[in-house]
Amino acid sequence: MTQNTTQNRAQNTTRGRAAGAVLGAATVTSGLMAGVFFAYATSVMPGLGRSDDRTFIEVMQNIDDAIYNPVFFAAFLGALALTALGAWQQRRAASRGWVFAALVLYAAAFLVTVGVNVPLNDDLVAAGDPERIADPGAVRETFEDPWIAWNIVRTVLSTAALVCLWRATALVRQASAYLVPEAWSSASR
């Protein structure tokens, strides 16, 4: 085996590991976001649904204020950025279709969030202090059902993106097994 061949295999192994790390990070951040949306769909909103109108509005305003934090944004923006980077890195690999599908799905969830859920949150905050809202039932009615419906959409989209990334990661792991020197047969040495 020539020195060039050995160097090329080592570079491919390093690139494969880096691509695998990016896909792993994209999978984790996408999973975190799918989990956030899922938690809203299965516990937060059903629990708040049992509250009176003023309590519902106050708690949602408080949640909206609390969620604007670096940890949330690291996952929310990181899932999109890491999946996009992973798609670029995998553009010639067997996993590319899965990564590109994940990118499209998570981008759609991202757009639903910034295009629908955030504006609904902003409208709820703009309604003002729940104790001073003349008709809290009308404010809640305008917010609750559309927000829940679109949250379910983004939950499904982000969960589907997570499944695609999981599959892509499995394919990358499978392909990288062929690049690791320990996996090579003695005949290829």
VMD Tcl script that builds the backbone (N, CA, C; Angstrom):
set m [mol new atoms 567]
animate dup $m
set s [atomselect $m all]
$s set {name element resname resid chain x y z} {
  {N N MET 1 A 0.851 -1.161 0.000}
  {CA C MET 1 A 0.000 0.000 0.000}
  {C C MET 1 A 0.902 1.231 0.000}
  {N N THR 2 A 0.599 2.193 -0.825}
  {CA C THR 2 A 1.422 3.393 -0.914}
  {C C THR 2 A 1.089 4.353 0.220}
  {N N GLN 3 A 2.018 5.275 0.425}
  {CA C GLN 3 A 1.803 6.264 1.475}
  {C C GLN 3 A 0.604 7.150 1.129}
  {N N ASN 4 A 0.426 7.489 -0.165}
  {CA C ASN 4 A -0.717 8.296 -0.595}
  {C C ASN 4 A -2.034 7.610 -0.272}
  {N N THR 5 A -2.120 6.318 -0.523}
  {CA C THR 5 A -3.341 5.569 -0.245}
  {C C THR 5 A -3.642 5.576 1.239}
  {N N THR 6 A -2.620 5.398 2.052}
  {CA C THR 6 A -2.784 5.423 3.501}
  {C C THR 6 A -3.250 6.795 3.964}
  {N N GLN 7 A -2.668 7.869 3.419}
  {CA C GLN 7 A -3.066 9.226 3.780}
  {C C GLN 7 A -4.506 9.504 3.353}
  {N N ASN 8 A -4.879 9.072 2.152}
  {CA C ASN 8 A -6.249 9.281 1.678}
  {C C ASN 8 A -7.259 8.570 2.573}
  {N N ARG 9 A -6.942 7.344 2.969}
  {CA C ARG 9 A -7.853 6.616 3.849}
  {C C ARG 9 A -7.961 7.302 5.206}
  {N N ALA 10 A -6.849 7.808 5.710}
  {CA C ALA 10 A -6.865 8.509 6.994}
  {C C ALA 10 A -7.695 9.791 6.898}
  {N N GLN 11 A -7.544 10.533 5.790}
  {CA C GLN 11 A -8.346 11.746 5.591}
  {C C GLN 11 A -9.831 11.407 5.478}
  {N N ASN 12 A -10.151 10.354 4.746}
  {CA C ASN 12 A -11.547 9.938 4.611}
  {C C ASN 12 A -12.131 9.526 5.955}
  {N N THR 13 A -11.329 8.845 6.766}
  {CA C THR 13 A -11.786 8.435 8.090}
  {C C THR 13 A -12.058 9.659 8.954}
  {N N THR 14 A -11.160 10.650 8.928}
  {CA C THR 14 A -11.332 11.877 9.705}
  {C C THR 14 A -12.570 12.635 9.239}
  {N N ARG 15 A -12.742 12.777 7.920}
  {CA C ARG 15 A -13.928 13.453 7.377}
  {C C ARG 15 A -15.200 12.714 7.750}
  {N N GLY 16 A -15.137 11.394 7.699}
  {CA C GLY 16 A -16.301 10.581 8.051}
  {C C GLY 16 A -16.690 10.755 9.507}
  {N N ARG 17 A -15.683 10.821 10.371}
  {CA C ARG 17 A -15.959 11.029 11.803}
  {C C ARG 17 A -16.543 12.416 12.049}
  {N N ALA 18 A -15.994 13.431 11.376}
  {CA C ALA 18 A -16.507 14.797 11.529}
  {C C ALA 18 A -17.949 14.877 11.030}
  {N N ALA 19 A -18.217 14.257 9.883}
  {CA C ALA 19 A -19.583 14.246 9.348}
  {C C ALA 19 A -20.515 13.497 10.293}
  {N N GLY 20 A -20.027 12.416 10.861}
  {CA C GLY 20 A -20.829 11.669 11.824}
  {C C GLY 20 A -21.120 12.480 13.072}
  {N N ALA 21 A -20.158 13.271 13.519}
  {CA C ALA 21 A -20.355 14.123 14.693}
  {C C ALA 21 A -21.390 15.205 14.408}
  {N N VAL 22 A -21.321 15.791 13.218}
  {CA C VAL 22 A -22.306 16.814 12.841}
  {C C VAL 22 A -23.699 16.202 12.781}
  {N N LEU 23 A -23.812 15.040 12.142}
  {CA C LEU 23 A -25.119 14.378 12.083}
  {C C LEU 23 A -25.611 13.999 13.479}
  {N N GLY 24 A -24.711 13.562 14.327}
  {CA C GLY 24 A -25.089 13.235 15.700}
  {C C GLY 24 A -25.617 14.458 16.437}
  {N N ALA 25 A -24.924 15.584 16.292}
  {CA C ALA 25 A -25.362 16.824 16.943}
  {C C ALA 25 A -26.683 17.313 16.358}
  {N N ALA 26 A -26.845 17.186 15.037}
  {CA C ALA 26 A -28.118 17.564 14.404}
  {C C ALA 26 A -29.251 16.689 14.926}
  {N N THR 27 A -28.962 15.401 15.097}
  {CA C THR 27 A -29.974 14.471 15.600}
  {C C THR 27 A -30.370 14.823 17.028}
  {N N VAL 28 A -29.394 15.133 17.865}
  {CA C VAL 28 A -29.690 15.491 19.256}
  {C C VAL 28 A -30.506 16.780 19.328}
  {N N THR 29 A -30.079 17.827 18.617}
  {CA C THR 29 A -30.803 19.101 18.687}
  {C C THR 29 A -32.195 18.972 18.080}
  {N N SER 30 A -32.321 18.207 17.010}
  {CA C SER 30 A -33.654 17.981 16.428}
  {C C SER 30 A -34.534 17.202 17.395}
  {N N GLY 31 A -33.941 16.243 18.081}
  {CA C GLY 31 A -34.685 15.486 19.084}
  {C C GLY 31 A -35.135 16.362 20.241}
  {N N LEU 32 A -34.270 17.268 20.655}
  {CA C LEU 32 A -34.657 18.192 21.721}
  {C C LEU 32 A -35.842 19.047 21.298}
  {N N MET 33 A -35.805 19.540 20.068}
  {CA C MET 33 A -36.908 20.384 19.597}
  {C C MET 33 A -38.193 19.580 19.420}
  {N N ALA 34 A -38.087 18.396 18.872}
  {CA C ALA 34 A -39.276 17.545 18.748}
  {C C ALA 34 A -39.855 17.284 20.136}
  {N N GLY 35 A -38.983 17.096 21.116}
  {CA C GLY 35 A -39.429 16.872 22.486}
  {C C GLY 35 A -40.120 18.077 23.092}
  {N N VAL 36 A -39.591 19.269 22.822}
  {CA C VAL 36 A -40.239 20.491 23.320}
  {C C VAL 36 A -41.649 20.599 22.743}
  {N N PHE 37 A -41.762 20.444 21.424}
  {CA C PHE 37 A -43.068 20.570 20.779}
  {C C PHE 37 A -44.022 19.474 21.256}
  {N N PHE 38 A -43.490 18.251 21.416}
  {CA C PHE 38 A -44.286 17.127 21.891}
  {C C PHE 38 A -44.793 17.382 23.315}
  {N N ALA 39 A -43.927 17.940 24.159}
  {CA C ALA 39 A -44.327 18.233 25.540}
  {C C ALA 39 A -45.473 19.250 25.577}
  {N N TYR 40 A -45.391 20.256 24.724}
  {CA C TYR 40 A -46.510 21.204 24.634}
  {C C TYR 40 A -47.796 20.477 24.222}
  {N N ALA 41 A -47.697 19.625 23.200}
  {CA C ALA 41 A -48.882 18.958 22.663}
  {C C ALA 41 A -49.515 17.994 23.654}
  {N N THR 42 A -48.692 17.339 24.454}
  {CA C THR 42 A -49.214 16.260 25.303}
  {C C THR 42 A -49.410 16.628 26.762}
  {N N SER 43 A -48.836 17.741 27.215}
  {CA C SER 43 A -48.984 18.068 28.626}
  {C C SER 43 A -49.247 19.552 28.893}
  {N N VAL 44 A -48.441 20.422 28.319}
  {CA C VAL 44 A -48.569 21.847 28.634}
  {C C VAL 44 A -49.934 22.389 28.203}
  {N N MET 45 A -50.271 22.217 26.943}
  {CA C MET 45 A -51.532 22.776 26.454}
  {C C MET 45 A -52.755 22.063 27.027}
  {N N PRO 46 A -52.766 20.724 27.147}
  {CA C PRO 46 A -53.920 20.097 27.807}
  {C C PRO 46 A -54.067 20.547 29.265}
  {N N GLY 47 A -52.942 20.722 29.953}
  {CA C GLY 47 A -53.004 21.207 31.332}
  {C C GLY 47 A -53.529 22.626 31.411}
  {N N LEU 48 A -53.016 23.488 30.548}
  {CA C LEU 48 A -53.494 24.868 30.525}
  {C C LEU 48 A -54.950 24.949 30.080}
  {N N GLY 49 A -55.355 24.007 29.246}
  {CA C GLY 49 A -56.740 23.991 28.782}
  {C C GLY 49 A -57.740 23.875 29.920}
  {N N ARG 50 A -57.303 23.389 31.044}
  {CA C ARG 50 A -58.165 23.238 32.227}
  {C C ARG 50 A -58.260 24.527 33.043}
  {N N SER 51 A -57.475 25.520 32.665}
  {CA C SER 51 A -57.414 26.772 33.427}
  {C C SER 51 A -58.483 27.752 32.958}
  {N N ASP 52 A -58.771 28.727 33.828}
  {CA C ASP 52 A -59.673 29.805 33.401}
  {C C ASP 52 A -58.924 30.696 32.411}
  {N N ASP 53 A -59.649 31.561 31.743}
  {CA C ASP 53 A -59.083 32.366 30.647}
  {C C ASP 53 A -57.916 33.245 31.089}
  {N N ARG 54 A -58.067 33.920 32.203}
  {CA C ARG 54 A -57.004 34.832 32.649}
  {C C ARG 54 A -55.742 34.055 33.034}
  {N N THR 55 A -55.915 32.930 33.699}
  {CA C THR 55 A -54.757 32.099 34.066}
  {C C THR 55 A -54.081 31.559 32.813}
  {N N PHE 56 A -54.864 31.087 31.859}
  {CA C PHE 56 A -54.320 30.585 30.603}
  {C C PHE 56 A -53.452 31.652 29.940}
  {N N ILE 57 A -53.984 32.855 29.813}
  {CA C ILE 57 A -53.255 33.945 29.149}
  {C C ILE 57 A -51.989 34.300 29.928}
  {N N GLU 58 A -52.108 34.421 31.239}
  {CA C GLU 58 A -50.945 34.782 32.059}
  {C C GLU 58 A -49.833 33.738 31.949}
  {N N VAL 59 A -50.173 32.470 32.042}
  {CA C VAL 59 A -49.161 31.410 31.987}
  {C C VAL 59 A -48.521 31.360 30.597}
  {N N MET 60 A -49.322 31.471 29.551}
  {CA C MET 60 A -48.734 31.453 28.201}
  {C C MET 60 A -47.823 32.663 27.983}
  {N N GLN 61 A -48.195 33.819 28.509}
  {CA C GLN 61 A -47.319 34.990 28.421}
  {C C GLN 61 A -46.017 34.744 29.181}
  {N N ASN 62 A -46.109 34.110 30.342}
  {CA C ASN 62 A -44.903 33.800 31.125}
  {C C ASN 62 A -44.020 32.779 30.413}
  {N N ILE 63 A -44.642 31.761 29.826}
  {CA C ILE 63 A -43.873 30.760 29.066}
  {C C ILE 63 A -43.184 31.432 27.890}
  {N N ASP 64 A -43.910 32.301 27.187}
  {CA C ASP 64 A -43.335 33.006 26.044}
  {C C ASP 64 A -42.117 33.821 26.468}
  {N N ASP 65 A -42.194 34.450 27.607}
  {CA C ASP 65 A -41.064 35.234 28.116}
  {C C ASP 65 A -39.893 34.326 28.507}
  {N N ALA 66 A -40.202 33.215 29.167}
  {CA C ALA 66 A -39.153 32.323 29.669}
  {C C ALA 66 A -38.431 31.564 28.557}
  {N N ILE 67 A -39.126 31.274 27.470}
  {CA C ILE 67 A -38.513 30.436 26.435}
  {C C ILE 67 A -37.446 31.176 25.621}
  {N N TYR 68 A -37.455 32.489 25.687}
  {CA C TYR 68 A -36.417 33.259 25.003}
  {C C TYR 68 A -35.144 33.221 25.848}
  {N N ASN 69 A -34.375 32.140 25.661}
  {CA C ASN 69 A -33.142 31.976 26.428}
  {C C ASN 69 A -32.105 31.282 25.549}
  {N N PRO 70 A -30.833 31.388 25.896}
  {CA C PRO 70 A -29.765 30.833 25.046}
  {C C PRO 70 A -29.848 29.321 24.840}
  {N N VAL 71 A -30.292 28.590 25.831}
  {CA C VAL 71 A -30.364 27.135 25.697}
  {C C VAL 71 A -31.407 26.750 24.662}
  {N N PHE 72 A -32.574 27.387 24.735}
  {CA C PHE 72 A -33.620 27.111 23.744}
  {C C PHE 72 A -33.126 27.482 22.337}
  {N N PHE 73 A -32.562 28.671 22.194}
  {CA C PHE 73 A -32.129 29.109 20.867}
  {C C PHE 73 A -30.985 28.262 20.321}
  {N N ALA 74 A -30.124 27.752 21.199}
  {CA C ALA 74 A -29.050 26.864 20.740}
  {C C ALA 74 A -29.634 25.621 20.082}
  {N N ALA 75 A -30.666 25.062 20.683}
  {CA C ALA 75 A -31.302 23.872 20.102}
  {C C ALA 75 A -32.142 24.239 18.890}
  {N N PHE 76 A -32.947 25.295 18.992}
  {CA C PHE 76 A -33.864 25.687 17.919}
  {C C PHE 76 A -33.112 26.065 16.642}
  {N N LEU 77 A -32.113 26.916 16.771}
  {CA C LEU 77 A -31.316 27.329 15.610}
  {C C LEU 77 A -30.262 26.277 15.258}
  {N N GLY 78 A -29.720 25.614 16.291}
  {CA C GLY 78 A -28.707 24.586 16.068}
  {C C GLY 78 A -29.234 23.427 15.254}
  {N N ALA 79 A -30.465 23.012 15.486}
  {CA C ALA 79 A -31.041 21.908 14.713}
  {C C ALA 79 A -31.066 22.253 13.229}
  {N N LEU 80 A -31.450 23.473 12.916}
  {CA C LEU 80 A -31.502 23.884 11.509}
  {C C LEU 80 A -30.103 24.000 10.914}
  {N N ALA 81 A -29.204 24.682 11.624}
  {CA C ALA 81 A -27.845 24.895 11.112}
  {C C ALA 81 A -27.074 23.579 10.984}
  {N N LEU 82 A -27.174 22.740 11.990}
  {CA C LEU 82 A -26.434 21.471 11.950}
  {C C LEU 82 A -26.997 20.522 10.900}
  {N N THR 83 A -28.300 20.525 10.723}
  {CA C THR 83 A -28.889 19.677 9.679}
  {C C THR 83 A -28.491 20.185 8.304}
  {N N ALA 84 A -28.458 21.511 8.125}
  {CA C ALA 84 A -28.009 22.078 6.842}
  {C C ALA 84 A -26.543 21.724 6.578}
  {N N LEU 85 A -25.700 21.842 7.596}
  {CA C LEU 85 A -24.287 21.473 7.440}
  {C C LEU 85 A -24.157 19.982 7.137}
  {N N GLY 86 A -24.929 19.181 7.844}
  {CA C GLY 86 A -24.921 17.742 7.583}
  {C C GLY 86 A -25.355 17.414 6.163}
  {N N ALA 87 A -26.356 18.128 5.663}
  {CA C ALA 87 A -26.822 17.914 4.288}
  {C C ALA 87 A -25.710 18.244 3.291}
  {N N TRP 88 A -24.990 19.327 3.564}
  {CA C TRP 88 A -23.895 19.690 2.664}
  {C C TRP 88 A -22.784 18.634 2.734}
  {N N GLN 89 A -22.453 18.188 3.940}
  {CA C GLN 89 A -21.397 17.183 4.089}
  {C C GLN 89 A -21.779 15.846 3.456}
  {N N GLN 90 A -23.040 15.515 3.458}
  {CA C GLN 90 A -23.497 14.216 2.955}
  {C C GLN 90 A -23.991 14.285 1.511}
  {N N ARG 91 A -23.755 15.394 0.825}
  {CA C ARG 91 A -24.315 15.595 -0.515}
  {C C ARG 91 A -23.922 14.521 -1.523}
  {N N ARG 92 A -22.840 13.793 -1.275}
  {CA C ARG 92 A -22.413 12.727 -2.196}
  {C C ARG 92 A -22.501 11.336 -1.554}
  {N N ALA 93 A -23.026 11.265 -0.359}
  {CA C ALA 93 A -23.067 10.000 0.377}
  {C C ALA 93 A -24.421 9.313 0.200}
  {N N ALA 94 A -24.458 8.063 0.544}
  {CA C ALA 94 A -25.694 7.286 0.438}
  {C C ALA 94 A -26.785 7.833 1.357}
  {N N SER 95 A -26.404 8.514 2.408}
  {CA C SER 95 A -27.371 9.044 3.379}
  {C C SER 95 A -27.968 10.384 2.960}
  {N N ARG 96 A -27.537 10.925 1.829}
  {CA C ARG 96 A -27.929 12.287 1.451}
  {C C ARG 96 A -29.439 12.491 1.384}
  {N N GLY 97 A -30.170 11.535 0.854}
  {CA C GLY 97 A -31.622 11.686 0.747}
  {C C GLY 97 A -32.287 11.835 2.102}
  {N N TRP 98 A -31.796 11.064 3.077}
  {CA C TRP 98 A -32.352 11.146 4.426}
  {C C TRP 98 A -32.029 12.481 5.076}
  {N N VAL 99 A -30.812 12.968 4.868}
  {CA C VAL 99 A -30.415 14.238 5.485}
  {C C VAL 99 A -31.155 15.395 4.824}
  {N N PHE 100 A -31.276 15.368 3.504}
  {CA C PHE 100 A -32.012 16.426 2.820}
  {C C PHE 100 A -33.490 16.413 3.220}
  {N N ALA 101 A -34.076 15.231 3.377}
  {CA C ALA 101 A -35.464 15.135 3.845}
  {C C ALA 101 A -35.588 15.734 5.245}
  {N N ALA 102 A -34.625 15.420 6.120}
  {CA C ALA 102 A -34.636 15.984 7.476}
  {C C ALA 102 A -34.539 17.501 7.430}
  {N N LEU 103 A -33.691 18.016 6.545}
  {CA C LEU 103 A -33.541 19.466 6.420}
  {C C LEU 103 A -34.852 20.114 5.986}
  {N N VAL 104 A -35.503 19.549 4.987}
  {CA C VAL 104 A -36.774 20.102 4.513}
  {C C VAL 104 A -37.837 20.034 5.616}
  {N N LEU 105 A -37.912 18.907 6.305}
  {CA C LEU 105 A -38.903 18.739 7.364}
  {C C LEU 105 A -38.658 19.693 8.537}
  {N N TYR 106 A -37.401 19.783 8.984}
  {CA C TYR 106 A -37.137 20.679 10.111}
  {C C TYR 106 A -37.284 22.138 9.687}
  {N N ALA 107 A -36.882 22.474 8.457}
  {CA C ALA 107 A -37.065 23.851 7.970}
  {C C ALA 107 A -38.553 24.206 7.966}
  {N N ALA 108 A -39.412 23.255 7.593}
  {CA C ALA 108 A -40.854 23.497 7.617}
  {C C ALA 108 A -41.335 23.726 9.051}
  {N N ALA 109 A -40.843 22.922 10.003}
  {CA C ALA 109 A -41.207 23.115 11.414}
  {C C ALA 109 A -40.719 24.477 11.909}
  {N N PHE 110 A -39.523 24.857 11.505}
  {CA C PHE 110 A -38.947 26.156 11.858}
  {C C PHE 110 A -39.830 27.285 11.324}
  {N N LEU 111 A -40.242 27.153 10.049}
  {CA C LEU 111 A -41.076 28.186 9.431}
  {C C LEU 111 A -42.459 28.266 10.069}
  {N N VAL 112 A -43.030 27.125 10.441}
  {CA C VAL 112 A -44.308 27.128 11.163}
  {C C VAL 112 A -44.143 27.879 12.484}
  {N N THR 113 A -43.046 27.622 13.170}
  {CA C THR 113 A -42.809 28.276 14.454}
  {C C THR 113 A -42.706 29.787 14.287}
  {N N VAL 114 A -41.830 30.238 13.386}
  {CA C VAL 114 A -41.611 31.683 13.256}
  {C C VAL 114 A -42.732 32.372 12.478}
  {N N GLY 115 A -43.445 31.620 11.640}
  {CA C GLY 115 A -44.493 32.224 10.829}
  {C C GLY 115 A -45.879 32.175 11.440}
  {N N VAL 116 A -46.110 31.236 12.364}
  {CA C VAL 116 A -47.447 31.089 12.943}
  {C C VAL 116 A -47.418 31.163 14.477}
  {N N ASN 117 A -46.680 30.254 15.120}
  {CA C ASN 117 A -46.717 30.192 16.585}
  {C C ASN 117 A -46.163 31.449 17.238}
  {N N VAL 118 A -45.034 31.957 16.760}
  {CA C VAL 118 A -44.460 33.166 17.365}
  {C C VAL 118 A -45.382 34.373 17.181}
  {N N PRO 119 A -45.929 34.607 15.978}
  {CA C PRO 119 A -46.879 35.728 15.858}
  {C C PRO 119 A -48.112 35.582 16.770}
  {N N LEU 120 A -48.605 34.356 16.930}
  {CA C LEU 120 A -49.711 34.151 17.872}
  {C C LEU 120 A -49.274 34.486 19.302}
  {N N ASN 121 A -48.055 34.070 19.668}
  {CA C ASN 121 A -47.511 34.419 20.993}
  {C C ASN 121 A -47.412 35.933 21.149}
  {N N ASP 122 A -46.907 36.596 20.102}
  {CA C ASP 122 A -46.759 38.051 20.144}
  {C C ASP 122 A -48.113 38.740 20.325}
  {N N ASP 123 A -49.139 38.241 19.630}
  {CA C ASP 123 A -50.483 38.810 19.781}
  {C C ASP 123 A -50.998 38.628 21.204}
  {N N LEU 124 A -50.707 37.477 21.794}
  {CA C LEU 124 A -51.151 37.211 23.161}
  {C C LEU 124 A -50.452 38.153 24.146}
  {N N VAL 125 A -49.161 38.378 23.953}
  {CA C VAL 125 A -48.422 39.312 24.802}
  {C C VAL 125 A -48.961 40.732 24.614}
  {N N ALA 126 A -49.260 41.102 23.364}
  {CA C ALA 126 A -49.767 42.445 23.067}
  {C C ALA 126 A -51.141 42.696 23.682}
  {N N ALA 127 A -51.857 41.633 24.019}
  {CA C ALA 127 A -53.170 41.800 24.658}
  {C C ALA 127 A -53.035 42.454 26.027}
  {N N GLY 128 A -51.838 42.364 26.620}
  {CA C GLY 128 A -51.572 43.055 27.874}
  {C C GLY 128 A -51.816 42.214 29.102}
  {N N ASP 129 A -51.845 42.899 30.217}
  {CA C ASP 129 A -52.034 42.272 31.526}
  {C C ASP 129 A -53.376 41.532 31.543}
  {N N PRO 130 A -53.352 40.238 31.837}
  {CA C PRO 130 A -54.601 39.468 31.831}
  {C C PRO 130 A -55.685 40.037 32.753}
  {N N GLU 131 A -55.283 40.698 33.835}
  {CA C GLU 131 A -56.260 41.284 34.766}
  {C C GLU 131 A -56.964 42.494 34.154}
  {N N ARG 132 A -56.382 43.060 33.114}
  {CA C ARG 132 A -56.958 44.275 32.513}
  {C C ARG 132 A -57.598 44.014 31.149}
  {N N ILE 133 A -57.556 42.799 30.674}
  {CA C ILE 133 A -58.177 42.470 29.388}
  {C C ILE 133 A -59.689 42.434 29.584}
  {N N ALA 134 A -60.415 43.196 28.763}
  {CA C ALA 134 A -61.866 43.290 28.902}
  {C C ALA 134 A -62.552 41.955 28.631}
  {N N ASP 135 A -62.104 41.235 27.599}
  {CA C ASP 135 A -62.725 39.954 27.243}
  {C C ASP 135 A -61.639 38.886 27.069}
  {N N PRO 136 A -61.153 38.330 28.184}
  {CA C PRO 136 A -60.085 37.331 28.083}
  {C C PRO 136 A -60.521 36.078 27.315}
  {N N GLY 137 A -61.793 35.750 27.342}
  {CA C GLY 137 A -62.297 34.590 26.599}
  {C C GLY 137 A -62.094 34.757 25.103}
  {N N ALA 138 A -62.305 35.960 24.586}
  {CA C ALA 138 A -62.120 36.218 23.153}
  {C C ALA 138 A -60.641 36.159 22.781}
  {N N VAL 139 A -59.781 36.700 23.668}
  {CA C VAL 139 A -58.337 36.660 23.419}
  {C C VAL 139 A -57.861 35.212 23.383}
  {N N ARG 140 A -58.315 34.441 24.335}
  {CA C ARG 140 A -57.934 33.022 24.395}
  {C C ARG 140 A -58.443 32.279 23.162}
  {N N GLU 141 A -59.685 32.531 22.786}
  {CA C GLU 141 A -60.281 31.846 21.630}
  {C C GLU 141 A -59.492 32.114 20.345}
  {N N THR 142 A -59.041 33.331 20.177}
  {CA C THR 142 A -58.257 33.693 18.990}
  {C C THR 142 A -56.917 32.972 18.975}
  {N N PHE 143 A -56.379 32.701 20.150}
  {CA C PHE 143 A -55.041 32.124 20.283}
  {C C PHE 143 A -55.031 30.595 20.341}
  {N N GLU 144 A -55.814 30.017 21.227}
  {CA C GLU 144 A -55.625 28.634 21.660}
  {C C GLU 144 A -55.737 27.586 20.547}
  {N N ASP 145 A -56.840 27.527 19.860}
  {CA C ASP 145 A -57.025 26.461 18.858}
  {C C ASP 145 A -56.024 26.538 17.699}
  {N N PRO 146 A -55.796 27.739 17.122}
  {CA C PRO 146 A -54.779 27.785 16.050}
  {C C PRO 146 A -53.379 27.426 16.551}
  {N N TRP 147 A -53.021 27.887 17.745}
  {CA C TRP 147 A -51.692 27.602 18.283}
  {C C TRP 147 A -51.510 26.097 18.479}
  {N N ILE 148 A -52.517 25.448 19.053}
  {CA C ILE 148 A -52.442 23.999 19.285}
  {C C ILE 148 A -52.346 23.245 17.959}
  {N N ALA 149 A -53.165 23.613 16.991}
  {CA C ALA 149 A -53.154 22.923 15.693}
  {C C ALA 149 A -51.786 23.040 15.025}
  {N N TRP 150 A -51.224 24.245 15.004}
  {CA C TRP 150 A -49.926 24.439 14.362}
  {C C TRP 150 A -48.796 23.825 15.179}
  {N N ASN 151 A -48.961 23.745 16.493}
  {CA C ASN 151 A -47.957 23.054 17.294}
  {C C ASN 151 A -47.932 21.570 16.946}
  {N N ILE 152 A -49.085 20.981 16.713}
  {CA C ILE 152 A -49.133 19.572 16.308}
  {C C ILE 152 A -48.434 19.393 14.967}
  {N N VAL 153 A -48.642 20.319 14.050}
  {CA C VAL 153 A -47.964 20.254 12.745}
  {C C VAL 153 A -46.456 20.276 12.936}
  {N N ARG 154 A -45.959 21.210 13.738}
  {CA C ARG 154 A -44.501 21.287 13.913}
  {C C ARG 154 A -43.965 20.108 14.718}
  {N N THR 155 A -44.776 19.538 15.587}
  {CA C THR 155 A -44.366 18.339 16.313}
  {C C THR 155 A -44.164 17.180 15.346}
  {N N VAL 156 A -45.117 16.985 14.457}
  {CA C VAL 156 A -45.020 15.903 13.469}
  {C C VAL 156 A -43.838 16.146 12.534}
  {N N LEU 157 A -43.679 17.366 12.051}
  {CA C LEU 157 A -42.563 17.683 11.143}
  {C C LEU 157 A -41.207 17.463 11.813}
  {N N SER 158 A -41.041 17.960 13.026}
  {CA C SER 158 A -39.738 17.830 13.689}
  {C C SER 158 A -39.465 16.384 14.097}
  {N N THR 159 A -40.506 15.632 14.431}
  {CA C THR 159 A -40.316 14.214 14.750}
  {C C THR 159 A -39.926 13.435 13.498}
  {N N ALA 160 A -40.545 13.758 12.378}
  {CA C ALA 160 A -40.176 13.113 11.111}
  {C C ALA 160 A -38.734 13.461 10.734}
  {N N ALA 161 A -38.325 14.715 10.969}
  {CA C ALA 161 A -36.932 15.108 10.708}
  {C C ALA 161 A -35.984 14.304 11.584}
  {N N LEU 162 A -36.355 14.112 12.842}
  {CA C LEU 162 A -35.533 13.318 13.757}
  {C C LEU 162 A -35.370 11.888 13.248}
  {N N VAL 163 A -36.445 11.276 12.792}
  {CA C VAL 163 A -36.380 9.908 12.265}
  {C C VAL 163 A -35.454 9.859 11.043}
  {N N CYS 164 A -35.554 10.842 10.163}
  {CA C CYS 164 A -34.676 10.882 8.984}
  {C C CYS 164 A -33.211 11.014 9.387}
  {N N LEU 165 A -32.938 11.870 10.358}
  {CA C LEU 165 A -31.554 12.028 10.819}
  {C C LEU 165 A -31.040 10.758 11.479}
  {N N TRP 166 A -31.888 10.105 12.234}
  {CA C TRP 166 A -31.493 8.837 12.846}
  {C C TRP 166 A -31.099 7.835 11.761}
  {N N ARG 167 A -31.901 7.753 10.711}
  {CA C ARG 167 A -31.603 6.813 9.618}
  {C C ARG 167 A -30.308 7.216 8.905}
  {N N ALA 168 A -30.123 8.488 8.662}
  {CA C ALA 168 A -28.890 8.960 8.015}
  {C C ALA 168 A -27.672 8.639 8.867}
  {N N THR 169 A -27.795 8.833 10.164}
  {CA C THR 169 A -26.687 8.533 11.079}
  {C C THR 169 A -26.349 7.048 11.043}
  {N N ALA 170 A -27.360 6.217 10.994}
  {CA C ALA 170 A -27.126 4.769 10.907}
  {C C ALA 170 A -26.407 4.410 9.613}
  {N N LEU 171 A -26.787 5.039 8.506}
  {CA C LEU 171 A -26.118 4.780 7.228}
  {C C LEU 171 A -24.670 5.256 7.244}
  {N N VAL 172 A -24.427 6.408 7.855}
  {CA C VAL 172 A -23.052 6.929 7.944}
  {C C VAL 172 A -22.205 5.999 8.797}
  {N N ARG 173 A -22.749 5.521 9.900}
  {CA C ARG 173 A -22.013 4.575 10.748}
  {C C ARG 173 A -21.690 3.306 9.978}
  {N N GLN 174 A -22.652 2.820 9.251}
  {CA C GLN 174 A -22.458 1.594 8.466}
  {C C GLN 174 A -21.366 1.806 7.414}
  {N N ALA 175 A -21.410 2.951 6.726}
  {CA C ALA 175 A -20.407 3.232 5.699}
  {C C ALA 175 A -19.034 3.448 6.308}
  {N N SER 176 A -18.974 4.086 7.483}
  {CA C SER 176 A -17.666 4.375 8.079}
  {C C SER 176 A -16.990 3.109 8.599}
  {N N ALA 177 A -17.741 2.063 8.836}
  {CA C ALA 177 A -17.135 0.800 9.272}
  {C C ALA 177 A -16.170 0.281 8.217}
  {N N TYR 178 A -16.430 0.642 6.970}
  {CA C TYR 178 A -15.554 0.203 5.883}
  {C C TYR 178 A -14.316 1.068 5.754}
  {N N LEU 179 A -14.313 2.227 6.429}
  {CA C LEU 179 A -13.166 3.132 6.341}
  {C C LEU 179 A -12.198 2.968 7.499}
  {N N VAL 180 A -12.611 2.288 8.541}
  {CA C VAL 180 A -11.767 2.123 9.725}
  {C C VAL 180 A -10.769 0.996 9.461}
  {N N PRO 181 A -9.467 1.269 9.622}
  {CA C PRO 181 A -8.450 0.261 9.302}
  {C C PRO 181 A -8.659 -1.072 9.998}
  {N N GLU 182 A -9.178 -1.058 11.235}
  {CA C GLU 182 A -9.363 -2.314 11.950}
  {C C GLU 182 A -10.388 -3.204 11.241}
  {N N ALA 183 A -11.259 -2.600 10.444}
  {CA C ALA 183 A -12.309 -3.365 9.762}
  {C C ALA 183 A -11.807 -3.970 8.445}
  {N N TRP 184 A -10.640 -3.527 7.988}
  {CA C TRP 184 A -10.122 -4.040 6.727}
  {C C TRP 184 A -9.621 -5.466 6.920}
  {N N SER 185 A -9.823 -6.252 5.927}
  {CA C SER 185 A -9.325 -7.648 6.011}
  {C C SER 185 A -7.812 -7.648 5.850}
  {N N SER 186 A -7.193 -8.727 6.257}
  {CA C SER 186 A -5.732 -8.839 6.116}
  {C C SER 186 A -5.343 -8.884 4.649}
  {N N ALA 187 A -6.244 -9.314 3.778}
  {CA C ALA 187 A -5.944 -9.361 2.332}
  {C C ALA 187 A -5.810 -7.968 1.733}
  {N N SER 188 A -6.468 -6.974 2.340}
  {CA C SER 188 A -6.395 -5.635 1.779}
  {C C SER 188 A -5.196 -4.852 2.307}
  {N N ARG 189 A -4.450 -5.434 3.204}
  {CA C ARG 189 A -3.288 -4.728 3.770}
  {C C ARG 189 A -2.064 -4.932 2.978}
}
mol reanalyze $m
mol bondsrecalc $m
mol representation Tube
mol addrep $m
